[in-house]
Amino acid sequence: MRNGSPDLVCLLTASKFKGTLRKVRLTLGTCSSCWACQRSGVEPGNAGLPGALAPCRGRRLAEREGRQLDRSLGTHDCPGLGSDTLLITRCLRVCWIKDIVVAVTGENMETMKGIIQRYQHKRISLVEAGVTRHRSIFNGLKALAGDQPDSRLSKPEVVIIHDAVRPFVEEDILLKVATAAKEHGAAGAIRPLVSTVISPSANGHLDHSLERARHRASEMPQAFLYDVIYAAYQQCSDYDLDYGTECLQLTLKYCHIKAKLVEGSPDLWKVTYKRDLYAAESIIKERISQQICIVMDTKEDKDHVGHHLEDMLKNELNHVKVTSRPLCHSDSDLQQIILEQCYNFVCVNVMTSEFEETQKLLNMLKESNLSILYPVVVISVHFLDYKSVPFDQKMENLMQIRELSKEVKKRNILLCGLLIYYPQDGRKLQDSLRQGATIITTFIKERNSAFAGQLLVA
């Protein structure tokens, strides 16, 4: 136990298809009416399950949409590993998970190793994926058996099994299933059925239907006492390993363990069909737009302008946490905000006309590696005092944002500039600040890379 929580291992099941994440419903050469193949009349397979993929007519479309998903998940320089990397990073934030084991297909093993090494991920081990979901999980469980040569892993008390195509799992549900598994031997997340399940007859007529209120959809994550799930897999037949889909059923069948069912959240849905790509992108944008940090240099006679802008942003962005901090390279408060996964920064340059303060912020963001998964938006705000600084000179200085933006865009940081005229009469200043807040809000919500390097005027 660590801080009251059991030592756990999170076993992630994931695979890719010719360099892209597996998303189509495939198993052993057949697929359902998925968006990649548009085939029907066959038993659905398992979305996103590990192992080699069988031939499929939708290959090219799957590859193309796979790249689209990767962009949605923000892995700008890690093509094909969008959900994998996203889920791994989320699990790494859970301090009570002891080790993470990822099942990866052989042709993608070196790519995943490179990602782990590049970003210095800890607690991660890789195993070769099998040709089916259950065989991949079994390989992961074997790696945790504690009797493997040259393995740093030891047998855990509790193991969590999760699929990479459900990348939005929260720590709360992980802890719930782990705690329930520790008490009952097995546990799994469930969700209400959204459609009625029917059984057709051999000639295509309705045979019978299930009462929807009495049944639930089985979801992931699922958790088990390690000895229970390992014993179940050791007794599995080849038919179970090749055609089975439900881990909880294996523990019931071979170990007579009735799993505890835990109500899951709506975020446990799978990225399976083409439409899910847009839903995943929307969820990500919404989540990473929930917090904005305003950092500013200080000067008493102009400091109120930055605070007025902060008030405008709070009015524009309902239900969004807006915090402000003075900018200092060693500011521990700002470092903490970055560690708390804030992906939106407004750097208000009141005292200086150059990008010195913005550069300090960008350096801190680059050192943090915050932008590995999602693009970080930085808006550098400058006030033009046209009475003291010639307009041409000011604009010439500010145009360096183009080169600065190109540099940080390689690190998945989207930088743009915002110019506000100052001083001016109260009403005009309020209008300019309100327009500036609207521009900032749009950039943060849309996260459109086309704005990067632009100098916008409010």
C-alpha beads as a LAMMPS data file, in Angstrom:
LAMMPS data file: protein, C-alpha beads

458 atoms
457 bonds

1 atom types
1 bond types

-500.0 500.0 xlo xhi
-500.0 500.0 ylo yhi
-500.0 500.0 zlo zhi

Masses

1 110.0

Atoms # bond

1 1 1 0.000 0.000 0.000
2 1 1 1.134 3.556 -0.781
3 1 1 -0.696 6.387 0.955
4 1 1 -3.651 4.101 1.507
5 1 1 -3.737 2.915 -2.116
6 1 1 -2.630 -0.500 -3.356
7 1 1 0.516 -0.928 -5.428
8 1 1 -0.816 -1.369 -8.933
9 1 1 0.321 -2.130 -12.401
10 1 1 -1.541 -0.559 -15.305
11 1 1 -1.463 -2.888 -18.299
12 1 1 -2.242 -0.906 -21.453
13 1 1 -3.290 -2.732 -24.579
14 1 1 -2.532 -0.921 -27.788
15 1 1 -1.421 -1.524 -31.327
16 1 1 -0.828 0.272 -34.581
17 1 1 -1.517 -0.457 -38.221
18 1 1 1.250 0.475 -40.680
19 1 1 2.384 3.279 -38.425
20 1 1 -1.063 4.384 -37.266
21 1 1 -3.069 3.581 -34.181
22 1 1 -5.456 0.693 -34.582
23 1 1 -8.983 2.015 -34.427
24 1 1 -11.082 -0.177 -36.724
25 1 1 -12.997 -3.178 -35.425
26 1 1 -10.861 -6.080 -36.560
27 1 1 -10.286 -9.552 -35.315
28 1 1 -8.811 -12.537 -37.096
29 1 1 -9.462 -11.321 -40.609
30 1 1 -13.053 -10.179 -40.157
31 1 1 -14.467 -6.805 -39.273
32 1 1 -17.860 -5.339 -38.523
33 1 1 -19.645 -2.520 -40.282
34 1 1 -16.830 -0.177 -39.337
35 1 1 -16.142 3.052 -41.140
36 1 1 -12.945 1.677 -42.672
37 1 1 -14.419 -1.300 -44.461
38 1 1 -18.164 -0.648 -44.624
39 1 1 -18.790 -4.358 -44.221
40 1 1 -21.791 -5.779 -42.443
41 1 1 -23.269 -9.092 -41.467
42 1 1 -20.253 -10.314 -39.529
43 1 1 -19.615 -10.470 -35.829
44 1 1 -17.984 -7.275 -34.511
45 1 1 -14.399 -7.548 -33.515
46 1 1 -12.542 -5.607 -30.853
47 1 1 -11.738 -1.983 -31.445
48 1 1 -8.183 -1.002 -30.841
49 1 1 -7.092 -4.398 -29.576
50 1 1 -3.427 -5.327 -29.674
51 1 1 -1.694 -7.644 -32.022
52 1 1 -1.076 -7.937 -35.747
53 1 1 -3.931 -6.867 -37.963
54 1 1 -5.346 -9.158 -40.573
55 1 1 -5.831 -7.954 -44.172
56 1 1 -8.601 -5.420 -44.516
57 1 1 -10.076 -3.619 -47.527
58 1 1 -10.159 -0.374 -45.562
59 1 1 -6.411 -0.209 -45.030
60 1 1 -5.668 3.053 -46.824
61 1 1 -8.633 4.821 -45.292
62 1 1 -7.689 3.520 -41.860
63 1 1 -4.162 4.860 -42.280
64 1 1 -5.395 8.251 -43.426
65 1 1 -7.902 8.613 -40.588
66 1 1 -5.270 7.303 -38.172
67 1 1 -3.074 10.268 -38.970
68 1 1 -6.061 12.532 -38.424
69 1 1 -6.572 11.072 -34.963
70 1 1 -2.931 11.569 -34.114
71 1 1 -3.205 15.256 -34.946
72 1 1 -6.345 15.488 -32.835
73 1 1 -4.559 13.963 -29.881
74 1 1 -1.736 16.413 -30.244
75 1 1 1.214 14.108 -30.910
76 1 1 2.629 16.429 -33.519
77 1 1 5.951 14.611 -33.775
78 1 1 4.858 11.111 -32.783
79 1 1 2.768 9.934 -35.738
80 1 1 0.651 6.875 -35.109
81 1 1 0.963 6.912 -31.329
82 1 1 -1.720 9.420 -30.407
83 1 1 -3.918 7.388 -28.049
84 1 1 -0.994 5.286 -26.811
85 1 1 1.037 8.303 -25.734
86 1 1 -1.963 10.166 -24.373
87 1 1 -3.054 7.266 -22.178
88 1 1 0.480 6.477 -20.993
89 1 1 0.987 10.070 -19.921
90 1 1 -2.323 10.117 -18.065
91 1 1 -1.339 6.939 -16.204
92 1 1 2.090 8.356 -15.382
93 1 1 0.382 11.178 -13.505
94 1 1 -1.204 8.612 -11.163
95 1 1 1.467 8.327 -8.500
96 1 1 0.139 5.116 -6.951
97 1 1 0.527 3.077 -10.153
98 1 1 3.797 1.238 -9.686
99 1 1 4.505 0.068 -13.232
100 1 1 2.960 0.433 -16.687
101 1 1 3.220 -2.394 -19.200
102 1 1 2.362 -1.654 -22.838
103 1 1 1.704 -4.359 -25.430
104 1 1 3.131 -3.173 -28.760
105 1 1 3.352 -4.902 -32.123
106 1 1 6.837 -5.945 -33.166
107 1 1 7.158 -3.526 -36.079
108 1 1 6.413 -0.596 -33.767
109 1 1 8.548 -1.632 -30.825
110 1 1 11.534 0.558 -31.702
111 1 1 9.294 3.574 -32.285
112 1 1 7.748 3.226 -28.847
113 1 1 11.157 2.729 -27.256
114 1 1 12.314 5.934 -28.898
115 1 1 9.367 7.869 -27.499
116 1 1 9.959 6.542 -24.002
117 1 1 13.646 7.423 -24.192
118 1 1 13.066 10.850 -25.713
119 1 1 10.620 11.983 -23.067
120 1 1 12.333 10.072 -20.249
121 1 1 9.195 8.233 -19.227
122 1 1 9.666 6.141 -16.105
123 1 1 7.814 3.029 -14.893
124 1 1 7.123 1.825 -18.456
125 1 1 7.927 -1.636 -19.824
126 1 1 7.120 -2.961 -23.289
127 1 1 6.028 -6.442 -24.314
128 1 1 5.384 -7.956 -27.706
129 1 1 1.701 -7.874 -28.600
130 1 1 -0.065 -11.066 -29.623
131 1 1 -2.321 -11.570 -32.603
132 1 1 -5.457 -11.054 -30.483
133 1 1 -6.456 -8.987 -27.504
134 1 1 -6.305 -11.828 -24.983
135 1 1 -2.926 -13.039 -26.212
136 1 1 -1.520 -9.526 -25.791
137 1 1 -2.879 -9.285 -22.266
138 1 1 -1.474 -12.720 -21.451
139 1 1 1.955 -11.580 -22.665
140 1 1 1.721 -8.586 -20.361
141 1 1 0.721 -10.728 -17.416
142 1 1 3.629 -13.082 -18.074
143 1 1 6.012 -10.132 -17.945
144 1 1 4.670 -9.355 -14.478
145 1 1 5.027 -12.908 -13.205
146 1 1 8.312 -12.048 -11.540
147 1 1 10.131 -15.061 -12.981
148 1 1 11.210 -13.534 -16.308
149 1 1 14.976 -13.312 -16.956
150 1 1 16.455 -9.786 -16.876
151 1 1 13.093 -8.306 -15.889
152 1 1 12.959 -5.431 -13.419
153 1 1 9.262 -6.089 -12.813
154 1 1 7.886 -7.872 -9.790
155 1 1 4.501 -9.480 -9.320
156 1 1 1.920 -6.900 -8.247
157 1 1 -1.018 -7.384 -5.933
158 1 1 -3.485 -5.726 -8.266
159 1 1 -3.349 -5.247 -12.021
160 1 1 -5.449 -2.829 -14.091
161 1 1 -6.174 -3.669 -17.733
162 1 1 -7.125 -0.851 -20.071
163 1 1 -7.359 -0.185 -23.818
164 1 1 -5.565 2.704 -25.510
165 1 1 -8.679 3.503 -27.553
166 1 1 -10.267 4.799 -24.340
167 1 1 -7.717 7.548 -23.706
168 1 1 -9.858 9.783 -21.471
169 1 1 -9.964 7.551 -18.400
170 1 1 -9.713 9.474 -15.126
171 1 1 -7.798 8.583 -11.981
172 1 1 -11.025 8.321 -10.010
173 1 1 -12.365 5.315 -11.952
174 1 1 -8.931 3.657 -11.941
175 1 1 -8.863 3.851 -8.160
176 1 1 -12.449 2.619 -7.836
177 1 1 -11.905 -0.550 -9.886
178 1 1 -8.535 -1.209 -8.228
179 1 1 -9.996 -0.898 -4.743
180 1 1 -12.961 -3.096 -5.655
181 1 1 -10.674 -5.717 -7.190
182 1 1 -8.566 -5.819 -4.043
183 1 1 -11.690 -6.647 -2.047
184 1 1 -13.597 -8.870 -4.498
185 1 1 -10.853 -10.330 -6.717
186 1 1 -12.102 -8.682 -9.919
187 1 1 -13.892 -5.484 -10.880
188 1 1 -14.863 -3.661 -14.043
189 1 1 -16.453 -0.437 -15.189
190 1 1 -19.945 -0.522 -16.659
191 1 1 -22.210 1.978 -18.380
192 1 1 -25.971 1.990 -19.134
193 1 1 -26.961 0.678 -22.548
194 1 1 -27.907 3.424 -24.972
195 1 1 -29.562 1.041 -27.441
196 1 1 -31.714 -2.048 -26.999
197 1 1 -29.929 -5.329 -27.742
198 1 1 -31.856 -7.701 -30.001
199 1 1 -31.193 -11.207 -31.288
200 1 1 -32.061 -11.912 -34.940
201 1 1 -33.156 -15.287 -36.197
202 1 1 -31.330 -17.226 -38.910
203 1 1 -33.635 -15.807 -41.590
204 1 1 -33.130 -12.195 -40.468
205 1 1 -36.256 -11.705 -38.365
206 1 1 -36.472 -10.602 -34.754
207 1 1 -36.059 -13.544 -32.406
208 1 1 -36.065 -11.720 -29.069
209 1 1 -34.815 -8.584 -27.376
210 1 1 -33.237 -7.882 -24.005
211 1 1 -34.762 -5.592 -21.430
212 1 1 -32.345 -2.698 -21.589
213 1 1 -32.862 -1.574 -17.984
214 1 1 -31.641 -4.949 -16.692
215 1 1 -28.384 -4.993 -18.642
216 1 1 -25.225 -2.908 -18.805
217 1 1 -22.382 -2.323 -21.260
218 1 1 -19.034 -3.661 -20.079
219 1 1 -16.316 -1.020 -20.339
220 1 1 -12.695 -0.598 -19.409
221 1 1 -10.743 -0.250 -17.149
222 1 1 -10.967 -3.588 -15.391
223 1 1 -8.881 -4.616 -12.392
224 1 1 -7.967 -7.932 -10.819
225 1 1 -5.953 -9.521 -8.094
226 1 1 -2.939 -10.547 -10.112
227 1 1 -3.011 -14.173 -8.980
228 1 1 -6.677 -14.456 -10.036
229 1 1 -6.365 -13.073 -13.567
230 1 1 -3.073 -14.854 -14.220
231 1 1 -4.582 -18.183 -13.130
232 1 1 -7.554 -17.584 -15.434
233 1 1 -5.328 -16.964 -18.451
234 1 1 -3.203 -20.010 -17.701
235 1 1 -6.348 -22.141 -17.971
236 1 1 -7.693 -20.484 -21.134
237 1 1 -8.265 -22.574 -24.221
238 1 1 -6.981 -21.461 -27.614
239 1 1 -10.564 -20.600 -28.503
240 1 1 -10.755 -18.226 -25.528
241 1 1 -7.482 -16.559 -26.474
242 1 1 -8.394 -16.190 -30.129
243 1 1 -12.079 -15.242 -29.954
244 1 1 -12.784 -14.041 -26.427
245 1 1 -13.214 -10.376 -25.523
246 1 1 -14.271 -10.194 -21.866
247 1 1 -11.624 -10.533 -19.147
248 1 1 -14.233 -10.536 -16.358
249 1 1 -15.871 -13.564 -17.945
250 1 1 -12.575 -15.464 -17.858
251 1 1 -12.218 -14.990 -14.111
252 1 1 -15.820 -16.140 -13.646
253 1 1 -15.379 -19.160 -15.913
254 1 1 -12.035 -20.434 -14.620
255 1 1 -11.683 -18.972 -11.113
256 1 1 -15.364 -18.651 -10.128
257 1 1 -14.838 -15.008 -9.183
258 1 1 -17.884 -12.784 -9.590
259 1 1 -16.543 -9.362 -10.486
260 1 1 -17.716 -6.249 -8.699
261 1 1 -19.266 -3.861 -11.214
262 1 1 -18.436 -0.161 -10.867
263 1 1 -20.440 2.589 -12.539
264 1 1 -18.168 4.334 -15.033
265 1 1 -18.225 7.845 -16.462
266 1 1 -19.343 8.835 -19.989
267 1 1 -15.681 9.441 -20.910
268 1 1 -14.982 5.705 -21.188
269 1 1 -16.250 5.434 -24.760
270 1 1 -13.984 4.024 -27.461
271 1 1 -12.456 5.851 -30.397
272 1 1 -13.836 3.401 -32.935
273 1 1 -15.619 5.080 -35.838
274 1 1 -14.742 8.041 -38.006
275 1 1 -17.152 10.299 -36.141
276 1 1 -15.330 9.503 -32.906
277 1 1 -12.279 11.362 -34.180
278 1 1 -14.157 14.647 -34.087
279 1 1 -15.628 13.894 -30.678
280 1 1 -12.154 13.106 -29.319
281 1 1 -10.761 16.344 -30.713
282 1 1 -13.641 18.307 -29.200
283 1 1 -13.117 16.750 -25.769
284 1 1 -9.420 17.554 -25.837
285 1 1 -9.975 21.163 -26.850
286 1 1 -12.586 21.647 -24.170
287 1 1 -10.444 20.149 -21.427
288 1 1 -7.281 22.031 -22.192
289 1 1 -9.154 25.331 -22.492
290 1 1 -10.386 25.202 -18.909
291 1 1 -7.484 27.134 -17.424
292 1 1 -5.657 30.289 -18.489
293 1 1 -2.621 31.759 -16.790
294 1 1 -1.927 35.468 -17.271
295 1 1 1.672 36.442 -16.559
296 1 1 2.787 40.041 -16.663
297 1 1 5.675 42.313 -15.900
298 1 1 4.799 45.205 -13.634
299 1 1 4.749 48.954 -13.844
300 1 1 2.495 50.923 -11.527
301 1 1 1.171 53.446 -14.033
302 1 1 0.132 50.744 -16.523
303 1 1 -0.399 47.683 -14.362
304 1 1 -4.156 48.281 -14.219
305 1 1 -4.374 47.689 -17.976
306 1 1 -3.268 44.083 -17.564
307 1 1 -5.807 43.544 -14.788
308 1 1 -8.556 45.050 -16.945
309 1 1 -7.665 42.499 -19.635
310 1 1 -7.875 39.739 -17.026
311 1 1 -11.394 40.893 -16.069
312 1 1 -12.410 40.915 -19.732
313 1 1 -11.188 37.327 -20.165
314 1 1 -13.160 36.185 -17.145
315 1 1 -16.269 37.696 -18.727
316 1 1 -15.553 36.027 -22.076
317 1 1 -14.713 32.591 -20.716
318 1 1 -17.394 31.218 -18.424
319 1 1 -16.419 28.311 -16.169
320 1 1 -12.740 28.823 -16.991
321 1 1 -10.136 29.306 -14.292
322 1 1 -8.157 32.493 -14.967
323 1 1 -5.157 33.179 -12.743
324 1 1 -2.521 35.911 -12.948
325 1 1 1.097 35.887 -11.810
326 1 1 4.041 38.258 -12.083
327 1 1 6.582 36.809 -14.466
328 1 1 9.924 35.779 -13.028
329 1 1 12.196 33.072 -14.393
330 1 1 12.444 31.439 -10.983
331 1 1 8.798 31.954 -10.046
332 1 1 7.820 28.776 -8.219
333 1 1 4.103 29.657 -8.520
334 1 1 4.338 29.730 -12.297
335 1 1 6.288 26.484 -12.304
336 1 1 3.499 24.930 -10.264
337 1 1 0.867 26.145 -12.736
338 1 1 2.815 24.501 -15.556
339 1 1 3.044 21.274 -13.549
340 1 1 -0.715 21.374 -13.078
341 1 1 -1.113 21.045 -16.851
342 1 1 -2.165 24.567 -17.829
343 1 1 -1.997 24.817 -21.630
344 1 1 -2.930 28.474 -22.144
345 1 1 -0.779 31.481 -21.304
346 1 1 -1.275 35.186 -21.880
347 1 1 1.978 37.111 -21.430
348 1 1 1.226 40.801 -20.853
349 1 1 4.245 42.958 -21.642
350 1 1 3.463 46.253 -19.954
351 1 1 6.901 47.500 -18.992
352 1 1 8.985 46.222 -21.902
353 1 1 8.443 46.616 -25.627
354 1 1 10.448 43.555 -26.630
355 1 1 9.769 39.845 -26.166
356 1 1 12.023 39.434 -23.145
357 1 1 9.262 38.380 -20.765
358 1 1 7.597 36.204 -23.370
359 1 1 10.917 34.520 -24.077
360 1 1 11.325 33.727 -20.371
361 1 1 7.913 32.089 -20.356
362 1 1 8.643 30.123 -23.528
363 1 1 11.902 28.840 -22.058
364 1 1 10.073 27.599 -18.981
365 1 1 7.487 25.842 -21.153
366 1 1 10.143 24.180 -23.304
367 1 1 11.989 22.905 -20.250
368 1 1 8.777 21.472 -18.820
369 1 1 7.964 19.273 -21.870
370 1 1 4.318 20.227 -21.232
371 1 1 3.564 20.295 -24.958
372 1 1 4.340 16.614 -25.605
373 1 1 0.668 15.710 -25.952
374 1 1 -1.254 18.918 -26.540
375 1 1 -0.323 22.207 -28.190
376 1 1 0.349 24.993 -25.704
377 1 1 -1.072 28.382 -26.695
378 1 1 0.873 31.526 -25.802
379 1 1 -0.415 35.002 -26.620
380 1 1 2.156 37.764 -26.217
381 1 1 0.282 41.018 -25.501
382 1 1 1.968 44.371 -26.165
383 1 1 0.702 47.908 -25.597
384 1 1 1.584 50.582 -28.135
385 1 1 2.270 53.930 -26.537
386 1 1 2.274 55.869 -29.806
387 1 1 3.129 59.125 -28.036
388 1 1 6.524 57.905 -26.843
389 1 1 7.513 55.211 -29.359
390 1 1 7.323 55.702 -33.149
391 1 1 4.820 53.307 -34.713
392 1 1 7.266 52.016 -37.338
393 1 1 9.885 51.274 -34.705
394 1 1 7.403 49.441 -32.513
395 1 1 6.108 47.327 -35.389
396 1 1 9.612 46.471 -36.532
397 1 1 10.449 45.203 -33.056
398 1 1 7.254 43.189 -32.786
399 1 1 7.665 41.460 -36.147
400 1 1 10.338 39.249 -34.618
401 1 1 7.400 37.193 -33.373
402 1 1 7.442 35.370 -36.716
403 1 1 10.874 33.844 -36.198
404 1 1 10.207 33.195 -32.533
405 1 1 6.980 31.438 -33.434
406 1 1 8.715 29.181 -35.981
407 1 1 11.227 28.129 -33.342
408 1 1 8.707 27.190 -30.635
409 1 1 6.199 25.640 -33.042
410 1 1 8.660 22.767 -33.417
411 1 1 7.970 22.089 -29.746
412 1 1 4.189 22.185 -30.245
413 1 1 3.877 25.682 -28.781
414 1 1 1.581 28.011 -30.723
415 1 1 2.662 31.645 -30.293
416 1 1 0.935 34.738 -31.594
417 1 1 1.143 38.437 -30.776
418 1 1 -1.586 40.871 -29.783
419 1 1 -1.109 44.644 -30.088
420 1 1 -3.322 47.051 -28.111
421 1 1 -3.109 50.836 -28.484
422 1 1 -2.373 52.722 -25.275
423 1 1 -3.044 55.285 -23.933
424 1 1 -6.433 56.313 -25.247
425 1 1 -9.674 57.518 -23.689
426 1 1 -11.476 55.183 -21.329
427 1 1 -14.221 54.015 -23.662
428 1 1 -11.850 53.253 -26.548
429 1 1 -9.447 51.442 -24.237
430 1 1 -12.281 49.297 -22.870
431 1 1 -13.360 48.461 -26.419
432 1 1 -9.801 47.509 -27.376
433 1 1 -9.405 45.328 -24.292
434 1 1 -12.737 43.656 -25.008
435 1 1 -11.677 42.948 -28.610
436 1 1 -8.364 41.634 -27.326
437 1 1 -10.133 39.287 -24.921
438 1 1 -12.276 37.989 -27.803
439 1 1 -9.183 37.332 -29.942
440 1 1 -7.474 35.513 -27.070
441 1 1 -10.585 33.438 -26.389
442 1 1 -10.912 32.414 -30.032
443 1 1 -7.269 31.390 -30.320
444 1 1 -7.429 29.330 -27.122
445 1 1 -10.653 27.539 -28.060
446 1 1 -9.784 26.871 -31.705
447 1 1 -6.028 26.246 -31.233
448 1 1 -5.566 26.851 -34.934
449 1 1 -1.906 26.708 -35.918
450 1 1 -2.636 29.181 -38.735
451 1 1 -2.663 31.955 -36.119
452 1 1 0.845 31.082 -34.943
453 1 1 3.342 33.807 -35.821
454 1 1 0.645 36.396 -36.523
455 1 1 0.604 39.850 -34.951
456 1 1 -3.027 40.713 -34.305
457 1 1 -4.352 44.183 -33.490
458 1 1 -7.208 44.992 -31.095

Bonds

1 1 1 2
2 1 2 3
3 1 3 4
4 1 4 5
5 1 5 6
6 1 6 7
7 1 7 8
8 1 8 9
9 1 9 10
10 1 10 11
11 1 11 12
12 1 12 13
13 1 13 14
14 1 14 15
15 1 15 16
16 1 16 17
17 1 17 18
18 1 18 19
19 1 19 20
20 1 20 21
21 1 21 22
22 1 22 23
23 1 23 24
24 1 24 25
25 1 25 26
26 1 26 27
27 1 27 28
28 1 28 29
29 1 29 30
30 1 30 31
31 1 31 32
32 1 32 33
33 1 33 34
34 1 34 35
35 1 35 36
36 1 36 37
37 1 37 38
38 1 38 39
39 1 39 40
40 1 40 41
41 1 41 42
42 1 42 43
43 1 43 44
44 1 44 45
45 1 45 46
46 1 46 47
47 1 47 48
48 1 48 49
49 1 49 50
50 1 50 51
51 1 51 52
52 1 52 53
53 1 53 54
54 1 54 55
55 1 55 56
56 1 56 57
57 1 57 58
58 1 58 59
59 1 59 60
60 1 60 61
61 1 61 62
62 1 62 63
63 1 63 64
64 1 64 65
65 1 65 66
66 1 66 67
67 1 67 68
68 1 68 69
69 1 69 70
70 1 70 71
71 1 71 72
72 1 72 73
73 1 73 74
74 1 74 75
75 1 75 76
76 1 76 77
77 1 77 78
78 1 78 79
79 1 79 80
80 1 80 81
81 1 81 82
82 1 82 83
83 1 83 84
84 1 84 85
85 1 85 86
86 1 86 87
87 1 87 88
88 1 88 89
89 1 89 90
90 1 90 91
91 1 91 92
92 1 92 93
93 1 93 94
94 1 94 95
95 1 95 96
96 1 96 97
97 1 97 98
98 1 98 99
99 1 99 100
100 1 100 101
101 1 101 102
102 1 102 103
103 1 103 104
104 1 104 105
105 1 105 106
106 1 106 107
107 1 107 108
108 1 108 109
109 1 109 110
110 1 110 111
111 1 111 112
112 1 112 113
113 1 113 114
114 1 114 115
115 1 115 116
116 1 116 117
117 1 117 118
118 1 118 119
119 1 119 120
120 1 120 121
121 1 121 122
122 1 122 123
123 1 123 124
124 1 124 125
125 1 125 126
126 1 126 127
127 1 127 128
128 1 128 129
129 1 129 130
130 1 130 131
131 1 131 132
132 1 132 133
133 1 133 134
134 1 134 135
135 1 135 136
136 1 136 137
137 1 137 138
138 1 138 139
139 1 139 140
140 1 140 141
141 1 141 142
142 1 142 143
143 1 143 144
144 1 144 145
145 1 145 146
146 1 146 147
147 1 147 148
148 1 148 149
149 1 149 150
150 1 150 151
151 1 151 152
152 1 152 153
153 1 153 154
154 1 154 155
155 1 155 156
156 1 156 157
157 1 157 158
158 1 158 159
159 1 159 160
160 1 160 161
161 1 161 162
162 1 162 163
163 1 163 164
164 1 164 165
165 1 165 166
166 1 166 167
167 1 167 168
168 1 168 169
169 1 169 170
170 1 170 171
171 1 171 172
172 1 172 173
173 1 173 174
174 1 174 175
175 1 175 176
176 1 176 177
177 1 177 178
178 1 178 179
179 1 179 180
180 1 180 181
181 1 181 182
182 1 182 183
183 1 183 184
184 1 184 185
185 1 185 186
186 1 186 187
187 1 187 188
188 1 188 189
189 1 189 190
190 1 190 191
191 1 191 192
192 1 192 193
193 1 193 194
194 1 194 195
195 1 195 196
196 1 196 197
197 1 197 198
198 1 198 199
199 1 199 200
200 1 200 201
201 1 201 202
202 1 202 203
203 1 203 204
204 1 204 205
205 1 205 206
206 1 206 207
207 1 207 208
208 1 208 209
209 1 209 210
210 1 210 211
211 1 211 212
212 1 212 213
213 1 213 214
214 1 214 215
215 1 215 216
216 1 216 217
217 1 217 218
218 1 218 219
219 1 219 220
220 1 220 221
221 1 221 222
222 1 222 223
223 1 223 224
224 1 224 225
225 1 225 226
226 1 226 227
227 1 227 228
228 1 228 229
229 1 229 230
230 1 230 231
231 1 231 232
232 1 232 233
233 1 233 234
234 1 234 235
235 1 235 236
236 1 236 237
237 1 237 238
238 1 238 239
239 1 239 240
240 1 240 241
241 1 241 242
242 1 242 243
243 1 243 244
244 1 244 245
245 1 245 246
246 1 246 247
247 1 247 248
248 1 248 249
249 1 249 250
250 1 250 251
251 1 251 252
252 1 252 253
253 1 253 254
254 1 254 255
255 1 255 256
256 1 256 257
257 1 257 258
258 1 258 259
259 1 259 260
260 1 260 261
261 1 261 262
262 1 262 263
263 1 263 264
264 1 264 265
265 1 265 266
266 1 266 267
267 1 267 268
268 1 268 269
269 1 269 270
270 1 270 271
271 1 271 272
272 1 272 273
273 1 273 274
274 1 274 275
275 1 275 276
276 1 276 277
277 1 277 278
278 1 278 279
279 1 279 280
280 1 280 281
281 1 281 282
282 1 282 283
283 1 283 284
284 1 284 285
285 1 285 286
286 1 286 287
287 1 287 288
288 1 288 289
289 1 289 290
290 1 290 291
291 1 291 292
292 1 292 293
293 1 293 294
294 1 294 295
295 1 295 296
296 1 296 297
297 1 297 298
298 1 298 299
299 1 299 300
300 1 300 301
301 1 301 302
302 1 302 303
303 1 303 304
304 1 304 305
305 1 305 306
306 1 306 307
307 1 307 308
308 1 308 309
309 1 309 310
310 1 310 311
311 1 311 312
312 1 312 313
313 1 313 314
314 1 314 315
315 1 315 316
316 1 316 317
317 1 317 318
318 1 318 319
319 1 319 320
320 1 320 321
321 1 321 322
322 1 322 323
323 1 323 324
324 1 324 325
325 1 325 326
326 1 326 327
327 1 327 328
328 1 328 329
329 1 329 330
330 1 330 331
331 1 331 332
332 1 332 333
333 1 333 334
334 1 334 335
335 1 335 336
336 1 336 337
337 1 337 338
338 1 338 339
339 1 339 340
340 1 340 341
341 1 341 342
342 1 342 343
343 1 343 344
344 1 344 345
345 1 345 346
346 1 346 347
347 1 347 348
348 1 348 349
349 1 349 350
350 1 350 351
351 1 351 352
352 1 352 353
353 1 353 354
354 1 354 355
355 1 355 356
356 1 356 357
357 1 357 358
358 1 358 359
359 1 359 360
360 1 360 361
361 1 361 362
362 1 362 363
363 1 363 364
364 1 364 365
365 1 365 366
366 1 366 367
367 1 367 368
368 1 368 369
369 1 369 370
370 1 370 371
371 1 371 372
372 1 372 373
373 1 373 374
374 1 374 375
375 1 375 376
376 1 376 377
377 1 377 378
378 1 378 379
379 1 379 380
380 1 380 381
381 1 381 382
382 1 382 383
383 1 383 384
384 1 384 385
385 1 385 386
386 1 386 387
387 1 387 388
388 1 388 389
389 1 389 390
390 1 390 391
391 1 391 392
392 1 392 393
393 1 393 394
394 1 394 395
395 1 395 396
396 1 396 397
397 1 397 398
398 1 398 399
399 1 399 400
400 1 400 401
401 1 401 402
402 1 402 403
403 1 403 404
404 1 404 405
405 1 405 406
406 1 406 407
407 1 407 408
408 1 408 409
409 1 409 410
410 1 410 411
411 1 411 412
412 1 412 413
413 1 413 414
414 1 414 415
415 1 415 416
416 1 416 417
417 1 417 418
418 1 418 419
419 1 419 420
420 1 420 421
421 1 421 422
422 1 422 423
423 1 423 424
424 1 424 425
425 1 425 426
426 1 426 427
427 1 427 428
428 1 428 429
429 1 429 430
430 1 430 431
431 1 431 432
432 1 432 433
433 1 433 434
434 1 434 435
435 1 435 436
436 1 436 437
437 1 437 438
438 1 438 439
439 1 439 440
440 1 440 441
441 1 441 442
442 1 442 443
443 1 443 444
444 1 444 445
445 1 445 446
446 1 446 447
447 1 447 448
448 1 448 449
449 1 449 450
450 1 450 451
451 1 451 452
452 1 452 453
453 1 453 454
454 1 454 455
455 1 455 456
456 1 456 457
457 1 457 458
